[in-house]
Structure formats: structure tokens, C-alpha cells
């Protein structure tokens, strides 16, 4: 995997950990985690698209 792929995964992981540790309601945490997964998917799509 390329540097940018690892960077996207690490940023999303750090955001996920920060969101999970924040004191929020469960529903808000679930929405935030879903948003992080969508961001990972979009970043990886762009990495794949531009590295072809």
C-alpha cells in the first residue's frame, strides 16, 4: 500500500478513537463513527483512482 493509503487509515483511526472517547450520546457517537468510515472510503477511492 502507498503512503497515502496508510495516512488515510491512520487519520481515520485517530479520529475514531477521539470520537469514541469523547463524552457524547451513543447515537451521536454512532453517526460520527459512520462519518469516519465514509471519509476512509472516499480517501481510499481517491488514492486508488489517482494511482492507476
Backbone torsions as a table, in degrees:
resi	resn	phi	psi	omega
1	UNK	NA	152.7	-177.6
2	UNK	-82.7	169.9	177.5
3	UNK	-57.9	-41.8	-175.9
4	UNK	-67.4	-33.5	176.8
5	UNK	-65.1	-46.7	178.9
6	UNK	-64.2	-37.3	178.2
7	UNK	-63.5	-43.6	179.1
8	UNK	-62.5	-42.2	-179.8
9	UNK	-66.2	-42.6	-178.0
10	UNK	-68.8	-39.7	178.4
11	UNK	-63.0	-46.0	-179.5
12	UNK	-65.5	-37.4	178.5
13	UNK	-65.2	-43.9	178.9
14	UNK	-63.1	-42.0	177.3
15	UNK	-63.6	-40.6	178.9
16	UNK	-62.9	-42.3	178.3
17	UNK	-65.6	-42.4	179.9
18	UNK	-64.0	-39.7	179.6
19	UNK	-68.6	-41.2	-178.9
20	UNK	-65.3	-32.5	-178.7
21	UNK	-84.6	-15.7	179.6
22	UNK	-71.1	147.8	179.8
23	UNK	-84.0	98.3	-180.0
24	UNK	-136.8	167.5	174.1
25	UNK	-69.2	156.2	-178.7
26	UNK	-60.0	-41.2	-177.8
27	UNK	-63.6	-41.6	179.4
28	UNK	-65.7	-38.3	178.9
29	UNK	-64.4	-41.9	179.4
30	UNK	-62.8	-41.2	178.5
31	UNK	-64.9	-39.9	-179.6
32	UNK	-66.5	-41.4	178.6
33	UNK	-64.9	-39.6	176.6
34	UNK	-62.2	-41.3	178.1
35	UNK	-62.4	-40.5	178.6
36	UNK	-62.6	-43.2	178.7
37	UNK	-62.8	-38.3	178.0
38	UNK	-65.2	-41.1	178.6
39	UNK	-62.5	-42.4	176.7
40	UNK	-58.7	-46.1	-177.8
41	UNK	-62.0	-42.2	-179.2
42	UNK	-67.4	-43.2	179.4
43	UNK	-62.5	-45.5	179.5
44	UNK	-65.1	-35.1	175.8
45	UNK	-62.1	-44.9	178.9
46	UNK	-65.3	-40.4	177.4
47	UNK	-60.5	-46.9	179.7
48	UNK	-62.9	-44.9	-175.5
49	UNK	-62.9	-45.8	-174.7
50	UNK	-85.0	-8.0	178.1
51	UNK	-101.1	5.1	179.6
52	UNK	-72.8	NA	NA
